[in-house]
Amino acid sequence: MNRVTNLITGTMIRAGVSSTDYGFAMKAAGAVIKLAGGNIDDASLAIAAMGKAGIEGSDAGTSLKTMYSNLQPTTKAQIKTMLE
């Protein structure tokens, strides 16, 4: 739990986002990131990068959710490439 707390706090400090914005971003994108094979480290890094660019809260989460959703292969060729 300490690692997660440090990760969230570090993300908030580096990106200048609030805990509320971090929570909104994770709420919007967390499940899709997990389904795509990501983890809290990946999500926090992305939230920090987006926060530095001025994209925060649910806007960041929605953007991340869309990005991770688009990474999922949908055709047989894409699935084959992903497995390779």
C-alpha positions in Angstrom: 0.0 0.0 0.0 2.9 2.4 0.7 4.1 1.9 -2.9 0.7 2.8 -4.3 0.4 5.8 -2.0 3.9 7.0 -3.0 3.1 6.5 -6.7 -0.1 8.5 -6.5 1.5 11.3 -4.5 4.5 11.4 -6.8 2.2 11.7 -9.8 0.2 14.5 -8.2 3.3 16.4 -7.3 5.1 15.9 -10.7 2.0 16.8 -12.8 0.4 19.3 -10.5 -2.9 17.5 -10.5 -5.1 17.2 -7.5 -6.1 13.9 -5.8 -9.6 14.5 -7.2 -8.4 14.9 -10.7 -6.2 11.7 -10.3 -9.2 9.9 -9.0 -11.5 11.0 -11.9 -8.8 10.0 -14.4 -8.5 6.5 -12.9 -12.2 6.1 -12.6 -12.6 6.8 -16.3 -9.7 4.8 -17.5 -8.6 2.3 -14.9 -10.7 -0.7 -16.0 -9.8 -0.3 -19.7 -6.1 0.1 -18.9 -6.2 -3.1 -16.8 -8.1 -5.0 -19.5 -5.4 -3.9 -22.0 -2.7 -5.3 -19.8 -1.6 -2.1 -18.2 -1.1 -1.4 -14.5 -1.2 1.5 -12.0 2.3 2.4 -12.9 1.4 2.8 -16.6 -1.7 4.7 -15.7 0.0 7.1 -13.3 2.8 7.9 -15.8 0.2 8.7 -18.5 -1.9 10.8 -16.0 1.2 12.7 -15.1 2.2 13.3 -18.7 -1.3 14.5 -19.6 -1.5 16.7 -16.4 1.7 18.4 -17.5 0.0 19.1 -20.8 -3.0 20.6 -19.1 -5.3 17.6 -19.6 -6.7 16.6 -16.2 -9.4 14.7 -14.4 -12.1 13.0 -16.4 -10.8 14.5 -19.6 -7.5 12.7 -19.1 -9.3 9.5 -18.1 -11.5 9.6 -21.2 -8.5 10.2 -23.5 -6.6 7.3 -21.9 -9.6 5.1 -22.1 -10.0 5.8 -25.8 -6.3 5.3 -26.5 -6.1 2.0 -24.7 -9.3 0.9 -26.3 -7.8 1.6 -29.7 -4.8 -0.5 -28.9 -6.9 -3.6 -28.7 -6.7 -5.7 -31.9 -10.0 -6.2 -33.7 -9.1 -8.1 -36.9 -7.4 -11.5 -37.3 -4.3 -9.8 -38.7 -4.0 -7.4 -35.8 -4.5 -10.2 -33.3 -1.8 -12.3 -35.0 0.6 -9.3 -34.9 -0.1 -8.6 -31.3 0.5 -12.2 -30.3 3.8 -12.2 -32.1 
